Structures are given as structure tokens and as C-alpha cells.
Amino acid sequence: MREPARQQATQPVRIPLVTVTPLFLAGAEPRGAPELRAPSVRGALRFWLRALAGGCYGTDDAGLQEVRKLEARVFGDAGGKDGFGASKVVVTLDGGAVQPQEWRPIRQSRERRGDRETGSGINYLYWSMGEQKVRGEQLESKRYFPPDSRFTLTFTPRHGVEPSVAREALYHAVRATWLLVHLGGLGARARRTAGSLAAELALRRDQDGSVRRVRVRHLDLPFQLSPTPADAARELVEGLSLVRRRLGVERGVNRQRPAFEVLDPSWCKIWVFGGWQGRDAWMDAVDTVGSWLRESRRQLSTNERIVFGMPLVIPQQRTTIEPPPPYAKVERRMSPLWLTLTRAVDGSLLGVATLFLSRLLDVRQPVPDDHQLERHFDWMARRLAELPNAVEVHYE
């Protein structure tokens, strides 16, 4: 998809995708049959578009108004406020013959890699996907779409939308997809590597009749990265800087800690790490990430672990840890840390860690900054830098 080509800009955009890790994407029944649902994808794209816009316009009242306008111009406004109405982009999914499976914990091997048993990290990250007993009720294992499941994501301009408006909406949808593929994921446990996605390589026929696979670029964004963390980090720097410029970034708009997750260099740190190859590359990668996360949490006291998200439930003690004073109680606070996998151009897998330094919890009264829970962000950043072959992404 080339941005300058006006006569082609309002044509549908199709992006073939493949699952890198198990995708737990439930329908109306959380533990029923998984479904490839366009609303779930649209919700994920909204998140990344909002994070991008918040990093460009800010999260104060004026910035938040601009963020909401942009989101409504692309994906619509349920109330039809300000004349935005329905989504300017119709999102559809074609899953073909994708067959779901039932999740079973990975059999842990006595073979040790470093200081861990193989398989234990996967079970740690996906522990809630298996059978479990909750409030006396026995819950079945969740069903999922296995790695290498293929489906096509299509963006179609809504009928009747003025061409220039439709074209701009398509551009933003593609940019959000690029962020989703490299930094995020879909479904349950998406912040913990599940539901990681990759864009399929394109097929190109040479003059001699041979067919080869080549990387895909939309709007000058590489949908497959180079296989080394250093080169991949450089490509993410270029891509993030590009999408921020395209949105008209206003530097320094988030002078204070933002209220929600934003892609702002001052308030969001990103690392590329790892490099796994082979048939079971996703298992090796998730196993490594899970073991790293478990060891990281063990280095914190129980109360401090709420920096990884809330509620913090301790099943063995049948208790839930509440925020310490002076923090306000919340029903739900998602983890500020995204851990995902993305597929490089040679088919190998890279890990990407995205740490949002947004406001973690509201406080009832002002407290010195060095007493804030957010001080643990620095500790988390140091731990992330210790992941295998980790390279930080320094974007503008």
C-alpha cells in the first residue's frame, strides 16, 4: 500500500496474518469455542491507535479530546457524537480452515536450560488457560487457535464515505495494525505473549519463473523485521518515528506522567530481544519469557508485585492484595508491561517488550515521587535489559 497513490488509496487493504503463539480469542462464552471476531481485532486496533495518538497529542483534557476525535474518525463513535457516526473502515476476518484445540499444560522436562526446567515458563504464563476450580466451580480448559493458524485481515472503506476521509482512515488502520503485529497481541494473556501475530511474507515471481518470499511493506512500514535484535530495533525506531510524524507529533505534550498507555519516548520504553529458530521456536521463546517473568516477580515482595497489574490474587492463601496507602482501590489495572513475539523476515522469532510508564494507580493525597509505586519502573527497565540479547529501541 503506497501512501501517495490517491487513485488506489480507497481500495480494500488485505493483510494476511499468522498466529505465532496460541490465540485464546473467546466468543460470547469465555470458555466456549474460540472465534475469529472482527470486534476483538477492532478493539485491539483502537488500543494501539489510542496509544499512538496519546503520545502525539497528550493525555490532558485538550490532548484527550484530539485522541478521541481521531479514534472516532477511524473506527466511529457509538453515539454518533460530533458527526463521526459509524466506522469509516469496515474490518473483516477470513479464517479459512482454522481449527481450534483444547489447551493442556506443557509437560515439563527434567532437561534443564540454565537454572530452569523446560516447559515451566509456558505453564507460568498460561496458567489460567487450563482447567481450574473457581469459587467451587470446575472450569474447563480454554480452547485456542494454535500457532501457524492463518487468517486475512481486510480493511474496506465504508460505502458512501468521501474518498479522502476513507483513505486517511485506512492509513491509520494500517498503522495501528503494524503496532499490533510488532508490539501487541490478541485475546486472553495477550500481554504475556499469547495471541502474538505475524504478517505473512508476500510471494514474488522472478523473470526466470522462480517464486520467492519477500517482506511486506505498507505505508513504508516493514511488517517483517530483520532477524537480529539490533537491526530489528533500528527498524522499529524508523517505523515508530515515521508513524508519530505522520500524526503530527507535538513534542513534550506529556509533561506529567500520562493517565493511560501512550507511545511517547518519555513514557514508553521498548526492547527487542532473543532470536529463536526451529520448529518449536515459539515454545522456547515463551518458556524463556515465562521463566524470566517468574524470577522477576520473585525479586519483589508480595505487596510490590501489584506493579505488574491488579488484582493480585494469591490462590494458595485465598487472598487478594489491595493497594497500600495512599493509593486508591481499583477493580482492575492491566499490567503496564507487554511481552510479545514477532516473526522476522527469515522466519525466526524475536521478543518485544513494551513498558508503559503511565500512571499506575491514583492516590488519595499527594506523596513524594520517590515513594510512588512507579519507582519500580526503573527496576523493571533494568530487568528487561537483562533479557537475552536485549536491545533498547530509542525512538523519537
FIVEXGU-911192 format. One record per residue (C-alpha): y, x, z; residue number from 1; residue in three letters. Coordinates in pm, whole numbers, plus 50000, padded with zeros to 5 digits. Each point is the difference from the previous one (the first is absolute). Layout:
   north    east      up   num   residu
       Y       X       Z   NUM      ALA
...
REM end
This chain:
   north    east      up   num   residu
   50000   50000   50000     1      MET
   50324   50164   49881     2      ARG
   50317   49889   50173     3      GLU
   50241   50030   49705     4      PRO
   49794   49785   49761     5      ALA
   50183   49669   50034     6      ARG
   49797   49818   49736     7      GLN
   49675   50077   50189     8      GLN
   50123   49971   50359     9      ALA
   49920   49629   50040    10      THR
   49640   50037   49885    11      GLN
   49727   49975   50268    12      PRO
   49916   50324   50181    13      VAL
   49632   50062   50074    14      ARG
   49890   50264   50249    15      ILE
   49622   50052   50029    16      PRO
   49914   50087   50360    17      LEU
   49689   50122   50180    18      VAL
   49921   49992   50371    19      THR
   49970   50343   50162    20      VAL
   49876   49878   50339    21      THR
   49846   49671   50122    22      PRO
   50240   49711   49941    23      LEU
   49990   49731   50271    24      PHE
   50207   49729   49834    25      LEU
   49912   49667   50157    26      ALA
   50081   49654   49876    27      GLY
   50074   49698   50220    28      ALA
   49707   50094   50228    29      GLU
   50054   50348   50154    30      PRO
   49628   50076   50007    31      ARG
   49904   49797   49697    32      GLY
   49959   50110   49641    33      ALA
   50264   50254   49894    34      PRO
   50236   49894   49725    35      GLU
   50219   50186   49754    36      LEU
   50310   49796   50075    37      ARG
   50332   50043   49823    38      ALA
   50198   49888   50311    39      PRO
   49850   50290   50199    40      SER
   50106   50250   49735    41      VAL
   50341   49840   49970    42      ARG
   50044   50027   50378    43      GLY
   49915   50372   49989    44      ALA
   50244   50055   49714    45      LEU
   50272   49819   50196    46      ARG
   49941   50239   50292    47      PHE
   50046   50312   49787    48      TRP
   50297   49859   49809    49      LEU
   50162   49912   50333    50      ARG
   49929   50349   50136    51      ALA
   50152   50154   49686    52      LEU
   50308   49777   50008    53      ALA
   50052   50047   50375    54      GLY
   50011   50375   49947    55      GLY
   50268   49955   49734    56      CYS
   50219   49726   50148    57      TYR
   49939   50025   50375    58      GLY
   49870   49757   50261    59      THR
   50328   49885   50155    60      ASP
   50121   49648   49923    61      ASP
   50163   50096   49669    62      ALA
   49706   50216   49890    63      GLY
   49744   49740   50099    64      LEU
   50182   49743   49789    65      GLN
   49970   50227   49695    66      GLU
   49632   50064   50072    67      VAL
   49931   49628   50016    68      ARG
   50189   49935   49679    69      LYS
   49801   50262   49813    70      LEU
   49669   49871   50134    71      GLU
   50095   49644   49903    72      ALA
   50113   50108   49651    73      ARG
   49658   50152   49937    74      VAL
   49749   49789   50194    75      PHE
   50202   49686   50063    76      GLY
   50118   49813   50305    77      ASP
   49789   49723   50149    78      ALA
   50307   49794   50079    79      GLY
   50171   50066   49672    80      GLY
   50303   50135   50186    81      LYS
   50295   50152   49813    82      ASP
   49854   49872   49675    83      GLY
   49710   50247   49991    84      PHE
   49723   49740   49990    85      GLY
   49651   50095   49888    86      ALA
   49875   50352   49939    87      SER
   50126   50153   49676    88      LYS
   49664   50178   49969    89      VAL
   49664   49823   49991    90      VAL
   49733   50217   50167    91      VAL
   49639   49949   49890    92      THR
   49672   50181   50068    93      LEU
   49690   50026   49787    94      ASP
   49704   50126   50202    95      GLY
   49731   49971   49735    96      GLY
   49654   50041   50155    97      ALA
   50110   50145   50336    98      VAL
   49719   49939   50250    99      GLN
   50071   49989   50376   100      PRO
   49772   50157   50259   101      GLN
   49951   49964   50374   102      GLU
   50141   50278   50215   103      TRP
   49759   50202   50209   104      ARG
   50095   50291   50225   105      PRO
   49927   50337   49841   106      ILE
   49692   50167   50141   107      ARG
   50129   50303   50183   108      GLN
   49832   50326   49911   109      SER
   49916   50270   50247   110      ARG
   50131   50243   49744   111      GLU
   50322   50131   50142   112      ARG
   50311   50096   49805   113      ARG
   50220   50201   50225   114      GLY
   50016   49812   50332   115      ASP
   49888   49655   49880   116      ARG
   49693   49810   49888   117      GLU
   50020   49872   49644   118      THR
   50058   49626   49975   119      GLY
   50165   49960   50339   120      SER
   50354   50005   49856   121      GLY
   49923   49717   49757   122      ILE
   49858   49783   50275   123      ASN
   50305   50075   50215   124      TYR
   50247   49882   49736   125      LEU
   49801   49693   49891   126      TYR
   49855   49901   50337   127      TRP
   50139   49645   49987   128      SER
   49839   49928   49662   129      MET
   49645   49986   50137   130      GLY
   49826   49743   50217   131      GLU
   50170   49950   50335   132      GLN
   50025   49760   50287   133      LYS
   50345   49853   50072   134      VAL
   50057   49760   50290   135      ARG
   49630   49924   50009   136      GLY
   49980   49927   49627   137      GLU
   49783   50215   49776   138      GLN
   50192   50091   49685   139      LEU
   49821   50100   49683   140      GLU
   50070   50321   49813   141      SER
   50285   49979   49754   142      LYS
   49924   50005   49630   143      ARG
   50185   50239   49771   144      TYR
   50043   50124   49647   145      PHE
   49837   50345   49981   146      PRO
   50165   50316   49865   147      PRO
   50017   50019   49619   148      ASP
   50057   49624   49969   149      SER
   50230   49941   49705   150      ARG
   50264   49738   49938   151      PHE
   50317   49967   49795   152      THR
   50340   49923   50149   153      LEU
   50226   49821   49751   154      THR
   50372   49927   50024   155      PHE
   50126   49730   49766   156      THR
   50364   49888   49972   157      PRO
   50031   49640   50112   158      ARG
   50062   49764   49708   159      HIS
   50364   49914   49954   160      GLY
   50143   50297   50193   161      VAL
   50286   50177   49821   162      GLU
   49856   50317   49835   163      PRO
   50221   50253   50179   164      SER
   49922   49841   50338   165      VAL
   49628   49994   49925   166      ALA
   50007   50360   49881   167      ARG
   50167   50124   50318   168      GLU
   49756   49804   50216   169      ALA
   49708   50157   49813   170      LEU
   50144   50347   50060   171      TYR
   50020   49940   50374   172      HIS
   49647   49857   50011   173      ALA
   49864   50311   49826   174      VAL
   50186   50230   50241   175      ARG
   49859   49810   50296   176      ALA
   49652   50035   49848   177      THR
   50046   50377   49971   178      TRP
   50085   50014   50370   179      LEU
   49705   49776   50087   180      LEU
   49756   50220   49806   181      VAL
   50113   50330   50151   182      HIS
   50120   49906   50350   183      LEU
   49833   49672   50093   184      GLY
   49700   49774   49966   185      GLY
   49881   49640   50007   186      LEU
   49826   49781   50254   187      GLY
   49874   50064   50352   188      ALA
   50025   50356   50137   189      ARG
   50227   50095   49708   190      ALA
   50201   50228   50230   191      ARG
   49678   50174   50089   192      ARG
   49881   50093   49645   193      THR
   49821   49673   49914   194      ALA
   50106   49830   49677   195      GLY
   50131   50321   49843   196      SER
   50057   49962   49627   197      LEU
   50026   50218   49691   198      ALA
   50129   49931   49650   199      ALA
   49745   50052   49727   200      GLU
   50054   50279   49749   201      LEU
   50085   49888   49646   202      ALA
   49770   50066   49705   203      LEU
   50149   50190   49708   204      ARG
   49830   50069   49666   205      ARG
   50082   50336   49842   206      ASP
   50022   50070   49626   207      GLN
   49645   50134   49996   208      ASP
   49872   49668   50132   209      GLY
   49924   50122   50352   210      SER
   50115   49793   50297   211      VAL
   50154   50148   50311   212      ARG
   50151   49864   50318   213      ARG
   50367   50063   50068   214      VAL
   50227   49920   50293   215      ARG
   50208   49682   49989   216      VAL
   50376   49994   50041   217      ARG
   50215   49691   50038   218      HIS
   50378   50037   50029   219      LEU
   49948   50380   50014   220      ASP
   49787   49964   50315   221      LEU
   49659   50175   50006   222      PRO
   49730   49755   50108   223      PHE
   49753   50289   50040   224      GLN
   50109   50311   50189   225      LEU
   49904   50363   49954   226      SER
   49690   50106   50196   227      PRO
   50159   50254   50236   228      THR
   50203   49874   50300   229      PRO
   50291   50229   49911   230      ALA
   50027   49873   49641   231      ASP
   49942   49640   50105   232      ALA
   50271   50030   50264   233      ALA
   50243   50128   49735   234      ARG
   49919   49701   49777   235      GLU
   50054   49760   50289   236      LEU
   50335   50168   50069   237      VAL
   50105   49942   49640   238      GLU
   49870   49642   49997   239      GLY
   50155   49896   50332   240      LEU
   50334   50156   49908   241      SER
   49987   49820   49663   242      LEU
   49929   49651   50136   243      VAL
   50270   50043   50265   244      ARG
   50256   50102   49735   245      ARG
   49900   49707   49780   246      ARG
   50080   49767   50290   247      LEU
   50339   50164   50053   248      GLY
   49930   50174   50328   249      VAL
   50290   50024   50244   250      GLU
   49947   50315   50205   251      ARG
   50033   49980   50375   252      GLY
   49979   49621   50016   253      VAL
   49749   50011   50287   254      ASN
   50205   50188   50257   255      ARG
   49800   49849   50283   256      GLN
   49627   49953   50033   257      ARG
   49919   49719   49752   258      PRO
   49864   49667   50117   259      ALA
   49708   50003   49756   260      PHE
   49806   50246   49782   261      GLU
   50220   50160   49735   262      VAL
   49949   50280   49747   263      LEU
   50292   50208   50119   264      ASP
   49957   50380   50032   265      PRO
   50163   49986   50343   266      SER
   49764   49732   50126   267      TRP
   49678   50040   49803   268      CYS
   49785   50313   49973   269      LYS
   49716   50038   49749   270      ILE
   49719   50253   49965   271      TRP
   49737   50058   49732   272      VAL
   49680   50160   50123   273      PHE
   49632   50061   49939   274      GLY
   49838   50012   49660   275      GLY
   49648   49854   49982   276      TRP
   49760   50000   49708   277      GLN
   49655   49864   49931   278      GLY
   49811   49674   50013   279      ARG
   50067   49936   50369   280      ASP
   50357   50133   49997   281      ALA
   50144   49682   50154   282      TRP
   49755   50018   50290   283      MET
   50079   50365   50067   284      ASP
   50372   49928   49985   285      ALA
   49994   49692   50225   286      VAL
   49768   50177   50241   287      ASP
   50244   50290   50027   288      THR
   50299   49770   50051   289      VAL
   49819   49788   50259   290      GLY
   49893   50302   50203   291      SER
   50354   50139   49986   292      TRP
   50149   49669   50119   293      LEU
   49751   49962   50285   294      ARG
   50070   50351   50124   295      GLU
   50375   49939   49971   296      SER
   49982   49686   50211   297      ARG
   49792   50179   50262   298      ARG
   50285   50245   50050   299      GLN
   50223   49717   50124   300      LEU
   49974   49809   50323   301      SER
   49874   49642   49965   302      THR
   50348   49848   50040   303      ASN
   50152   50236   49744   304      GLU
   49756   49891   49730   305      ARG
   50209   49691   49932   306      ILE
   50202   50225   49766   307      VAL
   49712   49945   49754   308      PHE
   50057   49623   50005   309      GLY
   49957   49698   50222   310      MET
   49830   49819   50157   311      PRO
   49799   50280   50152   312      LEU
   49668   49851   50107   313      VAL
   49745   50186   50210   314      ILE
   49672   49811   49944   315      PRO
   49805   50190   50267   316      GLN
   50249   49895   50267   317      GLN
   50078   49660   49845   318      ARG
   50370   50076   50039   319      THR
   50306   50020   49781   320      THR
   50268   50263   50053   321      ILE
   50354   49861   50015   322      GLU
   50314   50197   49910   323      PRO
   50142   50189   50299   324      PRO
   50349   49923   50132   325      PRO
   50261   49973   49856   326      PRO
   49826   49890   49679   327      TYR
   49977   49635   49908   328      ALA
   49656   49844   49962   329      LYS
   49890   49928   49643   330      VAL
   49709   49802   49862   331      GLU
   49942   50241   49714   332      ARG
   50132   50339   49890   333      ARG
   49836   50157   49700   334      MET
   49931   50371   50006   335      SER
   50289   50211   49864   336      PRO
   49742   50227   49836   337      LEU
   49837   49929   49664   338      TRP
   49693   50206   49908   339      LEU
   49877   49949   49646   340      THR
   49813   50167   49716   341      LEU
   50108   50036   49639   342      THR
   49806   50128   49700   343      ARG
   50123   50308   49815   344      ALA
   49991   50045   49624   345      VAL
   49671   50194   50019   346      ASP
   49831   49723   50202   347      GLY
   50021   50179   50335   348      SER
   50151   49829   50304   349      LEU
   50313   50090   50192   350      LEU
   50112   49867   50335   351      GLY
   50356   49874   50051   352      VAL
   50150   49947   50346   353      ALA
   50324   49801   50028   354      THR
   50170   49993   50340   355      LEU
   50280   49746   50036   356      PHE
   50247   50099   50272   357      LEU
   50136   49648   50035   358      SER
   50070   49831   50332   359      ARG
   49669   49971   50176   360      LEU
   50086   49751   50275   361      LEU
   50316   49824   50117   362      ASP
   50138   50091   50342   363      VAL
   50138   49769   50265   364      ARG
   50277   50245   50093   365      GLN
   50122   50333   49861   366      PRO
   49803   50308   50097   367      VAL
   50047   50370   49919   368      PRO
   49852   50082   49661   369      ASP
   49769   50269   50139   370      ASP
   49835   49731   50211   371      HIS
   49925   49781   49699   372      GLN
   49644   49954   49879   373      LEU
   50133   50117   49664   374      GLU
   50001   50357   50129   375      ARG
   49632   49997   49915   376      HIS
   50092   49989   49632   377      PHE
   50065   50373   50018   378      ASP
   49658   50051   50153   379      TRP
   49839   49785   49731   380      MET
   50176   50199   49727   381      ALA
   49864   50325   50141   382      ARG
   49650   49853   50007   383      ARG
   50029   49877   49641   384      LEU
   50099   50348   49888   385      ALA
   49662   50118   50132   386      GLU
   49799   49785   49758   387      LEU
   49799   50204   49745   388      PRO
   50227   50169   49743   389      ASN
   50292   49778   50107   390      ALA
   50325   50033   49801   391      VAL
   50310   49804   50098   392      GLU
   50186   49799   49735   393      VAL
   50371   50085   50024   394      HIS
   50169   49734   49786   395      TYR
   50363   49895   49967   396      GLU
REM end
